Amino acid sequence: MCVDTHGMNVGDFIAGMADYDDGVSSGYGSSRLQQQQVMNNHRAEVSREALTDERRITTEMLQDKLEKMQLVNEALWEIVKASTGATDDNLRAWIAHLDGEDGQVDGRRVHRAEMCNSCQSRVPVGSPICVYCSEPAPAKSPFAF
């Protein structure tokens, strides 16, 4: 029987290490597994919090941009009214007209695919050329993107 300087049988020591390493059989391994699970749960919680913070910041930035765009649009409308005599009713009529151009009156403006001038196929929105004949895409509104 081999005995180390601490009086423990080497075979028992090795068997104890195997229990420790498998993370299940010994109290030490089980504790280690629980600690790993706690750490994994903590990391997941930190990740969720970071994602929530990122979404909140993104939402705030988008809200700021929207408010600035509203201000600019209102200023432009005031300039147009002052220089052309257009009225708010004129603006409402144009908004309704443009809203309905995409086939649905829903408060949104959706730009649809244009027809190729050369082969009359539909050119996907955003494509610089016709995917069927390679001709340049028809000119789009500067507001289509």
For each residue, the residues with C-beta under 8 A, 3 or more apart:
1: 9
2: 9 10 11
3: 7 8 9 10
4: 7 8 10 13
5:
6:
7: 3 4
8: 3 4 12 13
9: 1 2 3 12 13
10: 2 3 4 13 14
11: 2 14 15
12: 8 9 15 16
13: 4 8 9 10 16 17
14: 10 11 17 18
15: 11 12 18 19
16: 12 13 19 20 26
17: 13 14 20 21
18: 14 15 21 22 25
19: 15 16 22 25 26 28 29
20: 16 17 23 26 28 29 32
21: 17 18 29
22: 18 19 25 26 29
23: 20 29 30 32 33
24: 29 30 33
25: 18 19 22 29 30
26: 16 19 20 22 29 30
27: 30 31
28: 19 20 31 32
29: 19 20 21 22 23 24 25 26 32 33
30: 23 24 25 26 27 33 34
31: 27 28 34 35
32: 20 23 28 29 35 36
33: 23 24 29 30 36 37
34: 30 31 37 38
35: 31 32 38 39
36: 32 33 39 40
37: 33 34 40 41
38: 34 35 41 42
39: 35 36 42 43
40: 36 37 43 44
41: 37 38 44 45
42: 38 39 45 46
43: 39 40 46 47
44: 40 41 47 48
45: 41 42 48 49
46: 42 43 49 50
47: 43 44 50 51
48: 44 45 51 52
49: 45 46 52 53
50: 46 47 53 54
51: 47 48 54 55
52: 48 49 55 56
53: 49 50 56 57
54: 50 51 57 58
55: 51 52 58 59
56: 52 53 59 60
57: 53 54 60 61
58: 54 55 61 62
59: 55 56 62 63
60: 56 57 63 64
61: 57 58 64 65
62: 58 59 65 66
63: 59 60 66 67
64: 60 61 67 68
65: 61 62 68 69
66: 62 63 69 70
67: 63 64 70 71
68: 64 65 71 72
69: 65 66 72 73
70: 66 67 73 74
71: 67 68 74 75
72: 68 69 75 76
73: 69 70 76 77
74: 70 71 77 78
75: 71 72 78 79
76: 72 73 79 80
77: 73 74 80 81 91
78: 74 75 81 82
79: 75 76 82 83
80: 76 77 83 84 86
81: 77 78 84 85 86 87 88
82: 78 79
83: 79 80
84: 80 81
85: 81
86: 80 81 90 91
87: 81 90 91
88: 81 91 92
89: 92 93
90: 86 87 93 94
91: 77 86 87 88 94 95
92: 88 89 95 96
93: 89 90 96 97
94: 90 91 97 98
95: 91 92 98 99
96: 92 93 99 100 105
97: 93 94 100 101
98: 94 95 101 109
99: 95 96 102 104 105 106 107 108 109
100: 96 97 103 104 105
101: 97 98 109
102: 99 108 109 110 111 112
103: 100 112
104: 99 100 108 110
105: 96 99 100
106: 99
107: 99
108: 99 102 104
109: 98 99 101 102 143
110: 102 104
111: 102 125 140 141 143 144
112: 102 103 125
113: 122 123 124 125
114: 122 123 125 137 138 140
115: 120 121 122 123 138
116: 119 120 121 122 123 130 132 133 135 137 138
117: 135 138
118: 130 133 135
119: 116 130 132 133 135
120: 115 116
121: 115 116 130 131 132 133
122: 113 114 115 116
123: 113 114 115 116 127 129 130 131 137 138
124: 113 127 131
125: 111 112 113 114 144
126: 145
127: 123 124 130 131 137
128: 136 137
129: 123 134 135 136 137
130: 116 118 119 121 123 127 133 134 135 136 137
131: 121 123 124 127
132: 116 119 121
133: 116 118 119 121 130
134: 129 130
135: 116 117 118 119 129 130
136: 128 129 130
137: 114 116 123 127 128 129 130 140
138: 114 115 116 117 123
139:
140: 111 114 137 144
141: 111 144
142:
143: 109 111
144: 111 125 140 141
145: 126
